[in-house]
Amino acid sequence: MTAPLRLRLDTDALIHNWRLLDAMSGRAACGAAVKANGYGLGARDVVARLAVAGCRDFFVATWDEADALGDLPEGTRLSVLHGVRAQDMPAAARLPHRPVLNSAAQVARWRQRGDQPCDVMIDTGINRLGLSIEEARSGLLDGLVIDTLMSHLACADEPGHPMNERQRRAFAELCACVPARRTSLANSAGILLGRDYAFDLTRPGLGLYGGLPGTGAGELRPVAALEAQVLQVRDVAAGDTVGYGATWVAPAPTRIAIVNLGYGDGFLRALAGVEAHIGGACCPIVGRISMDLLAVDTGIVDVTEGDWLRFDLDLPEIAARSALSQYEMLTGLNDRFERRWC
Ligand SMILES: *Cc1c(COP(=O)(O)O)cnc(C)c1O
């Protein structure tokens, strides 16, 4: 079977991005967040490639995601960000990975595993997952073998936000009282805030995959481009409409390519402003995006049934032009795409 739509994925760009973020992390080690199937790119393939580049620490959200990764490359480690629910204990006993303990109940649950190492998340202000600073100072963690003590920034993509420094300071103070092998605070955008934010280990996701987590990372390269096949070419007359709701009216006789790509693939209707590339030419999407199809105005370019059109994923540009975040764009790309790495 060959799918009529595919993701072109660039190994060199992925490794370039990791090396850049690793260098920006200074003396801290640089890990990789590969949750949500490696932000839609394919977690197993991302892990294999980054491990070759030297990345040692990986992060997924759930034990299901951990299980789906299978055996990890030699010398690498995996942390499960959502910790351990009661239902996760069998998987946690079977797999060598560490949970990131987020609550007193999770800490109590992990104590049943004796001195198996864990990670611990401290909430320093995002009010999402993690123990409060008071809980962490209360003795609750005494005797646990903590590999990585971490916290997570709420506003890292706004470098001037006062919350960044407040969280950094609160975390640094806590690190002085809770014994752990390593400490970790920064996601991609946190790395850009400077070396003070790197602690011992950084945890980029978006930046690895070609997203721009903020200003000052202009050298990050796109990793994914989308290609979809033309199923039909049709000529419409001036005044004809295209697609559901007849929202697009041809201003002049127009050649339209109907492409095997739609919101059922994760190419959401909010992306109607994204352009297709045929050879060097840019061709706008016209009309509404359907579940499995969209239409592009081929302009003066010669297109025939079976041709492949390329849609570059310029993530900051897409985020600026649509209501989607860079994260939503990537993680929405589903398994209808064949993923091809070069
Ligand atoms: C997703 C996640 C990251 C990676 O964040 P990016 O913004 O994609 O770099 C890091 N740490 C935690 C706890 C996360 O949930």
PDBQT file of the ligand as one rigid body, heavy atoms in Angstrom, charges set to zero:
ROOT
HETATM    1  C1  LIG A 401       6.039  19.151  26.614  1.00  0.00    +0.000 C 
HETATM    2  C2  LIG A 401       6.977  19.428  27.712  1.00  0.00    +0.000 A 
HETATM    3  C3  LIG A 401       8.271  19.897  27.434  1.00  0.00    +0.000 A 
HETATM    4  C4  LIG A 401       8.706  20.320  26.037  1.00  0.00    +0.000 C 
HETATM    5  O1  LIG A 401       8.141  21.599  25.767  1.00  0.00    +0.000 OA
HETATM    6  P1  LIG A 401       8.398  22.414  24.405  1.00  0.00    +0.000 P 
HETATM    7  O2  LIG A 401       7.700  23.701  24.638  1.00  0.00    +0.000 OA
HETATM    8  O3  LIG A 401       7.791  21.627  23.304  1.00  0.00    +0.000 OA
HETATM    9  O4  LIG A 401       9.869  22.573  24.247  1.00  0.00    +0.000 OA
HETATM   10  C5  LIG A 401       9.147  20.016  28.492  1.00  0.00    +0.000 A 
HETATM   11  N1  LIG A 401       8.762  19.710  29.766  1.00  0.00    +0.000 NA
HETATM   12  C6  LIG A 401       7.505  19.291  30.064  1.00  0.00    +0.000 A 
HETATM   13  C7  LIG A 401       7.160  18.987  31.483  1.00  0.00    +0.000 C 
HETATM   14  C8  LIG A 401       6.572  19.149  29.055  1.00  0.00    +0.000 A 
HETATM   15  O5  LIG A 401       5.330  18.755  29.362  1.00  0.00    +0.000 OA
ENDROOT
TORSDOF 0
